[in-house]
Each structure stands twice: as structure tokens, then as C-alpha cells.
């Protein structure tokens, strides 16, 4: 299964979703999703 990730801000919460297999070949894509919300004022992280 191809890896994909998404970021959604819900008020002050950052939601990062992922689907597929996370391996070394696509880790950079997931890292970018995390970096995208790291600079924003999120209140908490929510588990998937």
C-alpha cells in the first residue's frame, strides 16, 4: 500500500493522519507533515 499523510488543524489541535506502510523510503514525507504543524500553535496532539 502506498504511503500518504495529511495534516488538519482543528482549532488549536493538530491532526496528522497517515495511511499505508511507513518505511525509510517515505519517512521524509511524514517528517514534512510533522514539521508543517510544529511551528503552529497546536494545543495538543491527538492519537489516530
PDB file of N, CA, C and O in Angstrom:
ATOM      1  N   UNK A   1       0.842  -1.173   0.000  1.00  0.00           N
ATOM      2  CA  UNK A   1       0.000   0.000   0.000  1.00  0.00           C
ATOM      3  C   UNK A   1       0.892   1.243   0.000  1.00  0.00           C
ATOM      4  O   UNK A   1       1.861   1.320   0.756  1.00  0.00           O
ATOM      5  N   UNK A   2       0.563   2.193  -0.837  1.00  0.00           N
ATOM      6  CA  UNK A   2       1.305   3.438  -0.936  1.00  0.00           C
ATOM      7  C   UNK A   2       1.079   4.281   0.316  1.00  0.00           C
ATOM      8  O   UNK A   2      -0.036   4.360   0.831  1.00  0.00           O
ATOM      9  N   UNK A   3       2.145   4.906   0.795  1.00  0.00           N
ATOM     10  CA  UNK A   3       2.052   5.745   1.984  1.00  0.00           C
ATOM     11  C   UNK A   3       1.497   7.108   1.624  1.00  0.00           C
ATOM     12  O   UNK A   3       1.836   7.674   0.584  1.00  0.00           O
ATOM     13  N   UNK A   4       0.637   7.632   2.492  1.00  0.00           N
ATOM     14  CA  UNK A   4       0.155   9.001   2.352  1.00  0.00           C
ATOM     15  C   UNK A   4      -0.062   9.580   3.746  1.00  0.00           C
ATOM     16  O   UNK A   4      -0.317   8.846   4.701  1.00  0.00           O
ATOM     17  N   UNK A   5       0.042  10.894   3.850  1.00  0.00           N
ATOM     18  CA  UNK A   5      -0.206  11.552   5.127  1.00  0.00           C
ATOM     19  C   UNK A   5      -0.923  12.854   4.873  1.00  0.00           C
ATOM     20  O   UNK A   5      -0.854  13.417   3.781  1.00  0.00           O
ATOM     21  N   UNK A   6      -1.618  13.328   5.897  1.00  0.00           N
ATOM     22  CA  UNK A   6      -2.336  14.583   5.790  1.00  0.00           C
ATOM     23  C   UNK A   6      -2.300  15.318   7.116  1.00  0.00           C
ATOM     24  O   UNK A   6      -2.117  14.714   8.173  1.00  0.00           O
ATOM     25  N   UNK A   7      -2.475  16.607   7.047  1.00  0.00           N
ATOM     26  CA  UNK A   7      -2.463  17.461   8.234  1.00  0.00           C
ATOM     27  C   UNK A   7      -3.743  18.278   8.234  1.00  0.00           C
ATOM     28  O   UNK A   7      -4.147  18.831   7.211  1.00  0.00           O
ATOM     29  N   UNK A   8      -4.376  18.343   9.401  1.00  0.00           N
ATOM     30  CA  UNK A   8      -5.575  19.162   9.549  1.00  0.00           C
ATOM     31  C   UNK A   8      -5.508  19.871  10.896  1.00  0.00           C
ATOM     32  O   UNK A   8      -5.240  19.250  11.925  1.00  0.00           O
ATOM     33  N   UNK A   9      -5.752  21.161  10.877  1.00  0.00           N
ATOM     34  CA  UNK A   9      -5.823  21.927  12.113  1.00  0.00           C
ATOM     35  C   UNK A   9      -7.296  22.035  12.493  1.00  0.00           C
ATOM     36  O   UNK A   9      -8.122  22.505  11.710  1.00  0.00           O
ATOM     37  N   UNK A  10      -7.610  21.591  13.711  1.00  0.00           N
ATOM     38  CA  UNK A  10      -8.974  21.672  14.242  1.00  0.00           C
ATOM     39  C   UNK A  10      -8.903  22.583  15.457  1.00  0.00           C
ATOM     40  O   UNK A  10      -8.625  22.143  16.572  1.00  0.00           O
ATOM     41  N   UNK A  11      -9.159  23.851  15.217  1.00  0.00           N
ATOM     42  CA  UNK A  11      -8.989  24.827  16.291  1.00  0.00           C
ATOM     43  C   UNK A  11      -7.515  24.906  16.643  1.00  0.00           C
ATOM     44  O   UNK A  11      -6.686  25.244  15.798  1.00  0.00           O
ATOM     45  N   UNK A  12      -7.192  24.595  17.882  1.00  0.00           N
ATOM     46  CA  UNK A  12      -5.800  24.623  18.327  1.00  0.00           C
ATOM     47  C   UNK A  12      -5.189  23.222  18.379  1.00  0.00           C
ATOM     48  O   UNK A  12      -4.109  23.043  18.942  1.00  0.00           O
ATOM     49  N   UNK A  13      -5.861  22.236  17.803  1.00  0.00           N
ATOM     50  CA  UNK A  13      -5.346  20.870  17.761  1.00  0.00           C
ATOM     51  C   UNK A  13      -4.817  20.559  16.368  1.00  0.00           C
ATOM     52  O   UNK A  13      -5.418  20.937  15.363  1.00  0.00           O
ATOM     53  N   UNK A  14      -3.699  19.875  16.322  1.00  0.00           N
ATOM     54  CA  UNK A  14      -3.122  19.435  15.047  1.00  0.00           C
ATOM     55  C   UNK A  14      -3.385  17.948  14.889  1.00  0.00           C
ATOM     56  O   UNK A  14      -3.016  17.154  15.754  1.00  0.00           O
ATOM     57  N   UNK A  15      -4.018  17.569  13.791  1.00  0.00           N
ATOM     58  CA  UNK A  15      -4.302  16.167  13.499  1.00  0.00           C
ATOM     59  C   UNK A  15      -3.463  15.746  12.300  1.00  0.00           C
ATOM     60  O   UNK A  15      -3.598  16.307  11.213  1.00  0.00           O
ATOM     61  N   UNK A  16      -2.607  14.768  12.498  1.00  0.00           N
ATOM     62  CA  UNK A  16      -1.811  14.206  11.409  1.00  0.00           C
ATOM     63  C   UNK A  16      -2.300  12.785  11.181  1.00  0.00           C
ATOM     64  O   UNK A  16      -2.264  11.951  12.086  1.00  0.00           O
ATOM     65  N   UNK A  17      -2.751  12.523   9.977  1.00  0.00           N
ATOM     66  CA  UNK A  17      -3.226  11.187   9.635  1.00  0.00           C
ATOM     67  C   UNK A  17      -2.248  10.545   8.662  1.00  0.00           C
ATOM     68  O   UNK A  17      -1.573  11.228   7.891  1.00  0.00           O
ATOM     69  N   UNK A  18      -2.187   9.240   8.712  1.00  0.00           N
ATOM     70  CA  UNK A  18      -1.343   8.522   7.771  1.00  0.00           C
ATOM     71  C   UNK A  18      -2.032   7.240   7.356  1.00  0.00           C
ATOM     72  O   UNK A  18      -2.864   6.699   8.084  1.00  0.00           O
ATOM     73  N   UNK A  19      -1.677   6.767   6.189  1.00  0.00           N
ATOM     74  CA  UNK A  19      -2.196   5.508   5.669  1.00  0.00           C
ATOM     75  C   UNK A  19      -1.079   4.827   4.907  1.00  0.00           C
ATOM     76  O   UNK A  19      -0.272   5.488   4.252  1.00  0.00           O
ATOM     77  N   UNK A  20      -1.029   3.530   4.989  1.00  0.00           N
ATOM     78  CA  UNK A  20      -0.012   2.773   4.285  1.00  0.00           C
ATOM     79  C   UNK A  20       1.182   2.452   5.155  1.00  0.00           C
ATOM     80  O   UNK A  20       1.178   2.692   6.362  1.00  0.00           O
ATOM     81  N   UNK A  21       2.195   1.909   4.528  1.00  0.00           N
ATOM     82  CA  UNK A  21       3.388   1.464   5.240  1.00  0.00           C
ATOM     83  C   UNK A  21       4.429   2.576   5.308  1.00  0.00           C
ATOM     84  O   UNK A  21       4.857   3.112   4.286  1.00  0.00           O
ATOM     85  N   UNK A  22       4.824   2.909   6.533  1.00  0.00           N
ATOM     86  CA  UNK A  22       5.852   3.922   6.743  1.00  0.00           C
ATOM     87  C   UNK A  22       7.198   3.218   6.827  1.00  0.00           C
ATOM     88  O   UNK A  22       7.446   2.447   7.755  1.00  0.00           O
ATOM     89  N   UNK A  23       8.067   3.484   5.855  1.00  0.00           N
ATOM     90  CA  UNK A  23       9.408   2.911   5.859  1.00  0.00           C
ATOM     91  C   UNK A  23      10.415   4.006   5.531  1.00  0.00           C
ATOM     92  O   UNK A  23      10.043   5.166   5.351  1.00  0.00           O
ATOM     93  N   UNK A  24      11.662   3.644   5.456  1.00  0.00           N
ATOM     94  CA  UNK A  24      12.728   4.621   5.243  1.00  0.00           C
ATOM     95  C   UNK A  24      12.549   5.396   3.933  1.00  0.00           C
ATOM     96  O   UNK A  24      12.945   6.558   3.844  1.00  0.00           O
ATOM     97  N   UNK A  25      11.969   4.775   2.943  1.00  0.00           N
ATOM     98  CA  UNK A  25      11.822   5.426   1.638  1.00  0.00           C
ATOM     99  C   UNK A  25      10.842   6.600   1.672  1.00  0.00           C
ATOM    100  O   UNK A  25      10.959   7.519   0.862  1.00  0.00           O
ATOM    101  N   UNK A  26       9.879   6.583   2.593  1.00  0.00           N
ATOM    102  CA  UNK A  26       8.873   7.643   2.654  1.00  0.00           C
ATOM    103  C   UNK A  26       8.888   8.395   3.984  1.00  0.00           C
ATOM    104  O   UNK A  26       8.014   9.225   4.233  1.00  0.00           O
ATOM    105  N   UNK A  27       9.855   8.117   4.825  1.00  0.00           N
ATOM    106  CA  UNK A  27       9.935   8.778   6.132  1.00  0.00           C
ATOM    107  C   UNK A  27      10.037  10.293   5.995  1.00  0.00           C
ATOM    108  O   UNK A  27       9.505  11.019   6.834  1.00  0.00           O
ATOM    109  N   UNK A  28      10.699  10.777   4.973  1.00  0.00           N
ATOM    110  CA  UNK A  28      10.831  12.208   4.751  1.00  0.00           C
ATOM    111  C   UNK A  28       9.490  12.886   4.541  1.00  0.00           C
ATOM    112  O   UNK A  28       9.280  14.008   5.003  1.00  0.00           O
ATOM    113  N   UNK A  29       8.585  12.217   3.851  1.00  0.00           N
ATOM    114  CA  UNK A  29       7.241  12.762   3.616  1.00  0.00           C
ATOM    115  C   UNK A  29       6.492  12.920   4.943  1.00  0.00           C
ATOM    116  O   UNK A  29       5.832  13.934   5.168  1.00  0.00           O
ATOM    117  N   UNK A  30       6.596  11.925   5.809  1.00  0.00           N
ATOM    118  CA  UNK A  30       5.932  12.003   7.111  1.00  0.00           C
ATOM    119  C   UNK A  30       6.585  13.075   7.975  1.00  0.00           C
ATOM    120  O   UNK A  30       5.900  13.792   8.705  1.00  0.00           O
ATOM    121  N   UNK A  31       7.892  13.184   7.892  1.00  0.00           N
ATOM    122  CA  UNK A  31       8.617  14.210   8.641  1.00  0.00           C
ATOM    123  C   UNK A  31       8.147  15.608   8.219  1.00  0.00           C
ATOM    124  O   UNK A  31       8.008  16.493   9.064  1.00  0.00           O
ATOM    125  N   UNK A  32       7.906  15.809   6.946  1.00  0.00           N
ATOM    126  CA  UNK A  32       7.428  17.102   6.454  1.00  0.00           C
ATOM    127  C   UNK A  32       6.059  17.434   7.031  1.00  0.00           C
ATOM    128  O   UNK A  32       5.789  18.593   7.346  1.00  0.00           O
ATOM    129  N   UNK A  33       5.191  16.436   7.176  1.00  0.00           N
ATOM    130  CA  UNK A  33       3.874  16.671   7.768  1.00  0.00           C
ATOM    131  C   UNK A  33       4.011  17.120   9.217  1.00  0.00           C
ATOM    132  O   UNK A  33       3.281  18.002   9.669  1.00  0.00           O
ATOM    133  N   UNK A  34       4.943  16.515   9.944  1.00  0.00           N
ATOM    134  CA  UNK A  34       5.171  16.897  11.334  1.00  0.00           C
ATOM    135  C   UNK A  34       5.752  18.301  11.404  1.00  0.00           C
ATOM    136  O   UNK A  34       5.323  19.102  12.235  1.00  0.00           O
ATOM    137  N   UNK A  35       6.715  18.613  10.550  1.00  0.00           N
ATOM    138  CA  UNK A  35       7.314  19.941  10.528  1.00  0.00           C
ATOM    139  C   UNK A  35       6.279  21.016  10.180  1.00  0.00           C
ATOM    140  O   UNK A  35       6.367  22.145  10.664  1.00  0.00           O
ATOM    141  N   UNK A  36       5.314  20.668   9.356  1.00  0.00           N
ATOM    142  CA  UNK A  36       4.284  21.622   8.941  1.00  0.00           C
ATOM    143  C   UNK A  36       3.505  22.137  10.150  1.00  0.00           C
ATOM    144  O   UNK A  36       3.171  23.321  10.201  1.00  0.00           O
ATOM    145  N   UNK A  37       3.212  21.283  11.112  1.00  0.00           N
ATOM    146  CA  UNK A  37       2.441  21.715  12.277  1.00  0.00           C
ATOM    147  C   UNK A  37       3.318  22.105  13.459  1.00  0.00           C
ATOM    148  O   UNK A  37       2.821  22.706  14.411  1.00  0.00           O
ATOM    149  N   UNK A  38       4.588  21.786  13.427  1.00  0.00           N
ATOM    150  CA  UNK A  38       5.473  22.064  14.558  1.00  0.00           C
ATOM    151  C   UNK A  38       5.572  23.557  14.856  1.00  0.00           C
ATOM    152  O   UNK A  38       5.717  23.941  16.017  1.00  0.00           O
ATOM    153  N   UNK A  39       5.498  24.386  13.856  1.00  0.00           N
ATOM    154  CA  UNK A  39       5.614  25.814  14.058  1.00  0.00           C
ATOM    155  C   UNK A  39       4.297  26.500  14.370  1.00  0.00           C
ATOM    156  O   UNK A  39       4.271  27.699  14.649  1.00  0.00           O
ATOM    157  N   UNK A  40       3.204  25.750  14.325  1.00  0.00           N
ATOM    158  CA  UNK A  40       1.894  26.328  14.594  1.00  0.00           C
ATOM    159  C   UNK A  40       1.547  26.168  16.064  1.00  0.00           C
ATOM    160  O   UNK A  40       2.166  25.367  16.765  1.00  0.00           O
ATOM    161  N   UNK A  41       0.584  26.907  16.526  1.00  0.00           N
ATOM    162  CA  UNK A  41       0.206  26.904  17.934  1.00  0.00           C
ATOM    163  C   UNK A  41      -0.844  25.817  18.201  1.00  0.00           C
ATOM    164  O   UNK A  41      -2.008  26.120  18.464  1.00  0.00           O
ATOM    165  N   UNK A  42      -0.429  24.573  18.132  1.00  0.00           N
ATOM    166  CA  UNK A  42      -1.359  23.496  18.446  1.00  0.00           C
ATOM    167  C   UNK A  42      -1.418  23.311  19.964  1.00  0.00           C
ATOM    168  O   UNK A  42      -0.421  23.510  20.658  1.00  0.00           O
ATOM    169  N   UNK A  43      -2.579  22.932  20.467  1.00  0.00           N
ATOM    170  CA  UNK A  43      -2.783  22.758  21.895  1.00  0.00           C
ATOM    171  C   UNK A  43      -2.353  21.377  22.359  1.00  0.00           C
ATOM    172  O   UNK A  43      -1.769  21.233  23.433  1.00  0.00           O
ATOM    173  N   UNK A  44      -2.639  20.364  21.557  1.00  0.00           N
ATOM    174  CA  UNK A  44      -2.281  19.004  21.940  1.00  0.00           C
ATOM    175  C   UNK A  44      -2.219  18.136  20.699  1.00  0.00           C
ATOM    176  O   UNK A  44      -2.716  18.517  19.639  1.00  0.00           O
ATOM    177  N   UNK A  45      -1.617  16.985  20.829  1.00  0.00           N
ATOM    178  CA  UNK A  45      -1.581  16.005  19.751  1.00  0.00           C
ATOM    179  C   UNK A  45      -2.639  14.957  20.018  1.00  0.00           C
ATOM    180  O   UNK A  45      -2.806  14.523  21.158  1.00  0.00           O
ATOM    181  N   UNK A  46      -3.354  14.543  18.991  1.00  0.00           N
ATOM    182  CA  UNK A  46      -4.423  13.564  19.142  1.00  0.00           C
ATOM    183  C   UNK A  46      -4.015  12.255  18.483  1.00  0.00           C
ATOM    184  O   UNK A  46      -3.598  12.260  17.325  1.00  0.00           O
ATOM    185  N   UNK A  47      -4.124  11.141  19.187  1.00  0.00           N
ATOM    186  CA  UNK A  47      -3.768   9.859  18.585  1.00  0.00           C
ATOM    187  C   UNK A  47      -4.761   9.459  17.514  1.00  0.00           C
ATOM    188  O   UNK A  47      -5.939   9.808  17.585  1.00  0.00           O
ATOM    189  N   UNK A  48      -4.289   8.738  16.533  1.00  0.00           N
ATOM    190  CA  UNK A  48      -5.160   8.278  15.444  1.00  0.00           C
ATOM    191  C   UNK A  48      -6.014   7.126  15.872  1.00  0.00           C
ATOM    192  O   UNK A  48      -6.806   6.617  15.078  1.00  0.00           O
TER     193      UNK A  48
END
